[in-house]
Amino acid sequence: MNAVSPTIDEKRPFIAVNIAILTVSDTRDEASDKSGRTLAELATAAGHRVAAKRIVKDEQGAIVAALKAWIADPAVDVVIATGGTGVTGRDVTPEAFQSVYEKEILGFGELFRWLSYQKVGTSTIQSRATAGVAGGTYLFALPGSPGACRDGWEVIGPQLDNRHRPCNLVELMPRLKEHIAG
């Protein structure tokens, strides 16, 4: 089965989005946060802005607090987290994300695991990568390795390019709050 070949419509102007990067870890600090750094480099290389970057412990309350703060911040369009998506007792990132979602983007986790399977085989079942939207902000949670961040960006990156055809997430941004009475 061949993948569909998407196109970039060069007639459309590129629109940079503001991305917040959240590293979930009990052990990493700014110096050892290779995954957060990888995401920042990928986002910047694609022409986007890193609006914020933070490291929080593997605690659901801390993750939810960071997400809610960025969801409420009009300067943040997208949150990408790395870490805490496995199956051990301390891995609570998916539960934190799901507790704030208005809508889950199921296809993201499915596609991430499909891409990951091609590189790590059946070990990909240990990933609970997830995505959704809340308060007009896209939320993505990836595993905590730089390789998984690169794999995740293979899915996220094109969708954050408004020139990507046949469709992309950026062109939907103005409509994400339609359900909120204003």
C-alpha positions in Angstrom: 0.0 0.0 0.0 1.5 3.3 -1.0 1.0 6.5 1.0 -0.8 9.4 -0.6 1.6 12.0 -1.9 0.5 15.3 -0.3 1.4 18.5 -2.0 2.5 21.9 -0.8 0.5 24.7 -2.4 3.2 27.3 -3.0 0.5 29.9 -3.9 -0.6 30.0 -0.3 1.5 32.0 2.2 3.1 30.1 5.1 1.6 30.9 8.5 3.9 30.3 11.5 2.1 28.9 14.6 3.2 29.4 18.2 4.2 26.1 19.8 4.7 25.3 23.5 6.9 22.4 24.3 6.3 20.4 27.5 8.8 17.7 28.7 7.3 15.3 31.2 10.1 13.7 33.3 11.2 13.0 36.8 14.8 13.1 35.8 15.5 15.6 33.0 16.6 19.1 33.4 17.2 21.7 30.6 20.7 20.4 29.9 19.6 16.8 29.6 16.3 17.4 27.8 17.3 16.0 24.3 13.6 15.4 23.4 12.4 18.9 24.2 15.4 20.3 22.3 14.6 18.0 19.3 11.1 19.3 19.2 12.2 22.9 19.5 14.7 22.5 16.6 12.1 20.8 14.4 9.5 23.5 15.0 12.0 26.3 14.5 13.4 24.7 11.3 9.9 24.4 9.9 9.4 28.2 10.4 7.3 28.1 13.6 7.9 29.9 16.9 8.6 28.2 20.2 6.3 30.3 22.4 7.2 28.5 25.7 9.2 25.5 26.9 8.8 23.8 30.3 9.7 20.6 32.2 7.3 19.1 34.7 7.4 16.0 36.8 5.4 12.8 35.9 2.4 14.0 37.9 -1.0 14.3 36.4 -1.8 17.5 38.3 1.4 19.3 37.1 0.8 18.2 33.5 -2.9 19.4 33.6 -1.8 22.7 35.2 0.7 23.4 32.4 -1.8 22.4 29.7 -4.6 24.6 31.1 -2.2 27.6 31.4 -1.2 27.2 27.8 -4.7 26.5 26.5 -5.8 29.8 28.2 -2.8 31.7 26.7 -3.7 33.3 23.3 0.0 33.3 22.4 0.0 29.4 22.3 -1.6 27.6 19.3 -0.1 24.2 19.8 1.3 22.2 22.7 3.6 19.3 22.0 4.6 17.1 25.0 7.3 14.5 25.2 7.5 11.8 27.9 5.2 9.9 30.1 3.2 8.1 27.4 4.3 4.5 28.3 2.6 1.9 30.5 4.5 2.1 33.7 3.0 3.4 36.9 4.5 6.9 36.6 3.4 7.3 33.0 0.3 9.6 33.3 0.6 12.0 30.3 -2.2 10.5 28.3 -4.6 10.6 31.3 -3.7 14.2 31.9 -4.2 15.1 28.2 -7.5 13.3 28.0 -8.8 15.0 31.0 -8.6 18.4 29.2 -9.6 17.4 25.7 -12.7 18.7 24.2 -12.1 16.5 21.2 -9.6 13.7 20.7 -7.8 13.4 17.4 -7.7 9.6 17.3 -6.0 9.4 13.9 -2.8 10.9 15.4 -2.0 8.1 17.7 -2.9 5.5 15.1 -0.7 7.1 12.5 2.2 7.7 15.0 2.2 4.0 16.0 2.0 2.9 12.3 5.1 5.0 11.5 6.8 3.9 14.7 6.1 0.2 13.9 8.2 0.6 10.8 11.2 1.5 13.0 10.7 -0.3 16.4 8.4 -3.2 15.4 5.9 -4.4 17.9 7.5 -2.3 20.7 5.3 0.5 19.4 2.3 -1.0 21.3 3.9 0.4 24.5 3.3 4.0 23.2 0.1 5.7 24.2 0.8 8.8 22.0 -2.3 10.9 21.8 -3.7 14.2 20.5 -6.7 16.4 20.8 -8.0 19.9 21.0 -9.1 22.1 23.8 -10.0 25.8 24.0 -8.8 26.3 20.4 -5.4 24.8 21.1 -4.0 21.6 19.5 -2.4 19.2 22.0 0.0 16.4 21.1 1.7 13.9 23.5 4.7 11.9 22.3 7.0 9.4 23.9 10.1 10.7 25.5 12.8 9.8 23.1 14.3 12.1 20.4 13.5 9.4 17.8 9.9 9.3 18.8 9.8 13.1 18.6 11.1 13.0 15.1 8.6 10.3 14.2 5.8 12.4 15.7 6.9 15.5 13.8 6.5 13.5 10.6 2.8 13.6 11.3 2.5 16.9 13.1 4.8 19.0 10.9 2.8 18.7 7.7 -0.4 19.3 9.5 1.0 22.6 10.9 1.8 23.8 7.4 -1.3 25.7 6.0 0.0 25.1 2.5 -0.3 21.3 3.0 -3.0 19.9 0.7 -5.5 18.4 0.6 -6.1 19.8 4.1 -4.3 20.7 7.4 -5.0 21.7 11.0 -3.9 25.3 10.6 -6.8 26.2 8.3 -9.2 24.8 10.9 -7.8 27.0 13.7 -10.3 29.9 13.2 -13.2 27.4 13.6 -12.0 25.5 16.8 -14.0 27.7 19.1 -17.3 27.6 17.1 -19.0 25.7 19.9 -18.3 28.4 22.5 -21.1 30.9 22.8 -19.7 34.4 22.3 
